[in-house]
Amino acid sequence: MKSLLKQDLFGSVFRDDRASGPVVIRDLSGARWWLRPLARHLAGREARALKRLEALAGEVPRLLSWDGLRLERTWLEGRPMQMARPADPAFFARSLRLLRQIHAAGVVHNDLAKEPNWLVGPQGEPRIVDFQLAWAPARRGRLFRLLGREDLRHALKHRRYYAASTLTRRQRRILATPAWTSRTWRATVKPVYLWVTRRVLGWADREGAGDRRI
């Protein structure tokens, strides 16, 4: 049985309850013609990242298939961070460990400032979803390390909000020194991005923040 989770100019996202377990389907066939190349690009980034992260399936989604118009991946049970409001230091310690594993596999997420992209699993474990902006380059260089540091800084920002007393001095220093890429993004690109996504595309920063994240 399929249930619609999301529909916008980029297409539709469904949950399909199968005998083998629930699956998330991102269908781009209904995307507006002028956005379809971008939708395919973003879905392709997600597919490449998830394929590289197959060893972490369960903590991140597992890619099932991608044919250029339809992406299928596993469903992850959990509550979005802003609903679960984790305060256990163990959750944040495991979050950093998961992030190190993702980076070690050659992937940076690039969208961890959004709380709905962090799930708190049934046993209180961290899970990460939505890899459409992820980058999985052939080789890891200076830019990869800079973006990886920003992944870490965004994870620490959430920790500061929910469990500030658990931050170390080093972590506070990281929070106080955003990379030049982040400063440039905020000063130049972010205002345009917010205008396009909110006014033109109708997105919101916490879109998808239901009881369970798609």
N, C-alpha and C positions, 0 to 999 in steps of 0.2 A: 504494500500500500504506500502510495506517495503522498506527501504533504508539502505544500509550498512553504518555504521558509523566508524567501526574499525574492522580490522582482523589481528590477530597475532598468535603466537604459542599457546596461551591460548584459542583460539576459535574466535568467531565473536560477534560483538555487532551491533544490528539493531535498527532502529526506525520504529515502526509500527503505522501508522496513522489509528486509528479506529474511529468508530462513537462516542464512548464515550470519545475520546481524544487520543493524542499520547502516546505511551508506549515504553519503552526501553527494549529490550530483549537481555540478555547475554546468548549466546548459546555455551556450552562447548563441544558439540558433535564433533566439528572439531579440538579440542585441540590435540597436539601431545601426544602420549600415555605416554611418560615419564614425561609430565607436567600436565596430567589430574588430578592426586591426588592433586597437589598444586592448580590448577585452581578451583577444587571443594572446597578445603579448604577456599580459598579467597572468593569465591561466598557465601559459607556458613556463613562466618563472616559478609559479607554485609547483608545477609538475617536476621541474628539474630539481628544485630544492627538496621536495618530499622523496624523490627517488634516491637522492644522496643521503637522506636521513632515515632510510629504511630500518637501520639497526635500532633506531629510537622509537619505532612504532609503538603506540600506546601512550607515549609521552608527547608525541606529535602525531598527526594523522599519517596513515599509510596510503600511498598512492595505489589505486587499483587500475586505472586506465586513463589515457588522454589521447584523443584522436584529432585534436585541432579545433573541435567545436564542443566537445563534451568531456568534462573532467569528473572522474569518480574517485572518491577517497573515503576512508573509514570515518565513522562518527566517533567523537570522543565525548564521553559523559563528563559532566562537570558544571560548576557554576562560575559565571564571570566574576573576576576579582572584585569588582565594585559591589556585587551582591553578596559574595561570600565574606568579604572583608577579613582576609587572613591576618592574624596577629602572631601566630606561632613562629618563633625564630627558625624552627626546622623547615618550615615551608620556604622561607627565603634562602636558607642555606642550600636546599635542594634545587631551588630556582637557579641559583648561580651555577651549581654543578651541571644542570641541564643545559644552561647557556654555554658553558665551556665545551660540552660535548657537541653541541650544534656547531660551534665555531671550529672545533677540531675536525669535524666532518667537512669543513669547507663551505659553510653557509653562514651568511649574516641575515638576520630577520628584517631589519630596517623599519619595523612598525610596532615596536614594543612599548611605545609611549601610551598606546591605547589599552586601557584596562580590559575590554572585552576580549583581547587577544591572549589574555592569561586566564586559564581555568584553574579552579580548585577541584581536584578529583574527589571521588567518593571517600577515599581514605585520607583526604587532606593533602594529596600530592599535587605538585604543579604540573600543568600541561600547557602547551603553547599551540595556537592555531593561527590561521590566516597568513599564508606564506606568499601572497600575491606580489608583495614588494621585495621578497627575499632575493638575495644575490648569491649565486653559486659559481664563482669564476673558476676557470681552469687552473689558475695559480693564485696563491694568496700573497698579496704584496702590501705596500704601505696603505693604500686606500682600504683594503680589506681590514687591516688592523684598526684603522681609524673608525670605520663603521662598526666593527666589533666592539670597540670601546664605547661607542654610543649605545649599542644594545645593552651593554653592562650598565651604563649610566642611567638608562631608562628603567632598568630593573631596580636599581638602587633608589630611584625617585619614588617608586611604589613602596619600597621598604621604608623609606623615610616617612611616607604618609601613614602607613599602617603600623609600623613598629620602629619608630625613630630611635628608641633607646638601644636597639640592637646593632646600630651602625658602628663600624670601627673608624678610627681616625683616617685611615687610608681611603675608606669608602666615602667619607665626607669630603676628602680632598678631590676625589674623582667627581663627585657631584658639583663641586664648586668650579670645576674647570672643563666646561664643554669644549669639544673639538671645534676647530675652525669650520669644519663642514656644517656643524649644527648652528653655529653663529651665522654663517652665510645663508643657510636655509631660512632661519627665522627672519633675517633682515631683508631678503630679496624674494625668495620663492614662496614661502609659506603664506603671505597675504594673498597672492594670486591663487595658490592652491585652495585655500579656504573659500575664496569667492567662487571659484569654478565648482568645487565639490558641493558646497552648500546651496548656492544660488542656481547653478545650471543643472547639476546632477541630483540635487536634493538629498545628499548624504549628510549624516551627522556623525560626530566623533565617536559616539557610543552606539552606533547602529549595530543591531544584532545582539544587544545586551539583554537577552531574555534569561529565563531560568537555566537554559542550556545553550551554549554557544555553538553555532554551526561551523 
